[in-house]
């Protein structure tokens, strides 16, 4: 699975996008989900194939489970 998963909790969206622009040459793929103030949710991903997207989601799930569900 992923070597390193870091949380962006508490980070402002503008900071995330700014960091992405500054480090664009280091980014292989992006997956994003946006919760709008009107309650709508939009989501998408970059040029990553569906298998790599699934691995990204599994890495996030594993991180969450390790941090919050396992004692």
GROMACS elastic network, one bead per residue, 0.5 to 0.9 nm:
[ bonds ]
;  ai    aj funct       b0    kb
    1     4     6  0.88406   500
    1    55     6  0.70382   500
    1    56     6  0.84231   500
    1    58     6  0.80188   500
    1    59     6  0.62575   500
    2     5     6  0.67748   500
    2    55     6  0.78846   500
    2    56     6  0.75337   500
    2    58     6  0.89914   500
    2    59     6  0.59826   500
    4    59     6  0.88086   500
    5    59     6  0.71264   500
    5    60     6  0.70184   500
    5    63     6  0.69222   500
    6    60     6  0.89153   500
    6    63     6  0.85776   500
    7    10     6  0.86894   500
    7    11     6  0.89225   500
    7    60     6  0.89975   500
    7    63     6  0.89734   500
    8    11     6  0.54307   500
    8    12     6  0.85557   500
    8    16     6  0.79948   500
    9    12     6  0.85673   500
   11    14     6  0.83614   500
   11    15     6  0.65820   500
   11    16     6  0.69712   500
   12    15     6  0.53083   500
   12    16     6  0.66582   500
   13    16     6  0.51421   500
   13    17     6  0.63491   500
   13    18     6  0.85532   500
   14    17     6  0.52213   500
   14    18     6  0.59502   500
   14    19     6  0.84794   500
   15    18     6  0.50763   500
   15    19     6  0.60434   500
   15    20     6  0.84901   500
   16    19     6  0.52398   500
   16    20     6  0.62102   500
   16    21     6  0.87743   500
   17    21     6  0.62363   500
   17    22     6  0.86471   500
   18    21     6  0.51311   500
   18    22     6  0.62416   500
   18    23     6  0.86255   500
   19    22     6  0.50343   500
   19    23     6  0.60604   500
   19    24     6  0.82155   500
   20    23     6  0.51212   500
   20    24     6  0.54626   500
   20    25     6  0.89873   500
   20    26     6  0.87527   500
   20    27     6  0.75576   500
   21    24     6  0.51607   500
   21    25     6  0.86956   500
   22    25     6  0.83021   500
   23    26     6  0.54681   500
   23    27     6  0.67749   500
   24    27     6  0.53218   500
   24    28     6  0.84654   500
   25    28     6  0.80501   500
   27    30     6  0.75283   500
   28    46     6  0.89457   500
   28    47     6  0.84899   500
   28    48     6  0.78086   500
   29    45     6  0.75582   500
   29    46     6  0.58091   500
   29    47     6  0.64623   500
   29    48     6  0.55745   500
   29    52     6  0.87591   500
   29    53     6  0.84654   500
   30    44     6  0.84818   500
   30    45     6  0.55511   500
   30    46     6  0.52706   500
   30    47     6  0.79177   500
   30    48     6  0.75729   500
   30    53     6  0.87397   500
   31    43     6  0.76346   500
   31    44     6  0.59151   500
   31    46     6  0.64354   500
   31    48     6  0.86177   500
   31    53     6  0.74344   500
   31    56     6  0.82643   500
   31    57     6  0.89473   500
   32    42     6  0.82695   500
   32    43     6  0.55627   500
   32    44     6  0.56701   500
   32    45     6  0.61869   500
   32    46     6  0.88419   500
   33    41     6  0.69003   500
   33    42     6  0.56730   500
   33    44     6  0.66326   500
   33    45     6  0.87761   500
   34    40     6  0.81362   500
   34    41     6  0.54888   500
   34    42     6  0.52246   500
   34    43     6  0.62104   500
   35    38     6  0.82178   500
   35    39     6  0.63582   500
   35    40     6  0.59490   500
   35    42     6  0.67862   500
   35    43     6  0.88957   500
   36    39     6  0.54035   500
   36    40     6  0.52895   500
   36    41     6  0.61465   500
   36    42     6  0.80243   500
   37    40     6  0.73371   500
   38    41     6  0.89441   500
   45    48     6  0.69953   500
   45    53     6  0.77857   500
   46    49     6  0.84825   500
   48    51     6  0.81232   500
   48    52     6  0.61462   500
   48    53     6  0.63529   500
   49    52     6  0.55235   500
   49    53     6  0.63022   500
   49    54     6  0.87942   500
   50    54     6  0.61584   500
   50    55     6  0.87189   500
   51    54     6  0.50872   500
   51    55     6  0.64080   500
   51    56     6  0.88031   500
   52    56     6  0.62708   500
   52    57     6  0.87132   500
   53    56     6  0.50609   500
   53    57     6  0.63370   500
   53    58     6  0.86508   500
   54    57     6  0.51177   500
   54    58     6  0.61279   500
   54    59     6  0.86048   500
   55    59     6  0.60842   500
   55    60     6  0.86406   500
   56    59     6  0.51734   500
   56    60     6  0.64134   500
   56    61     6  0.87260   500
   57    60     6  0.51485   500
   57    61     6  0.61779   500
   57    62     6  0.86179   500
   58    62     6  0.60291   500
   58    63     6  0.85292   500
   59    62     6  0.51097   500
   59    63     6  0.61867   500
   59    64     6  0.86407   500
   60    63     6  0.51013   500
   60    64     6  0.61911   500
   60    65     6  0.86253   500
   61    64     6  0.51125   500
   61    65     6  0.61280   500
   61    66     6  0.85610   500
   62    65     6  0.51172   500
   62    66     6  0.60636   500
   62    67     6  0.85102   500
   63    66     6  0.51981   500
   63    67     6  0.60960   500
   63    68     6  0.84850   500
   64    67     6  0.51644   500
   64    68     6  0.58405   500
   64    69     6  0.74699   500
   65    68     6  0.53050   500
   65    70     6  0.62862   500
   66    69     6  0.61025   500
   66    70     6  0.54529   500
   66    71     6  0.81949   500
   67    70     6  0.68781   500
   67    71     6  0.85982   500
   68    71     6  0.79228   500
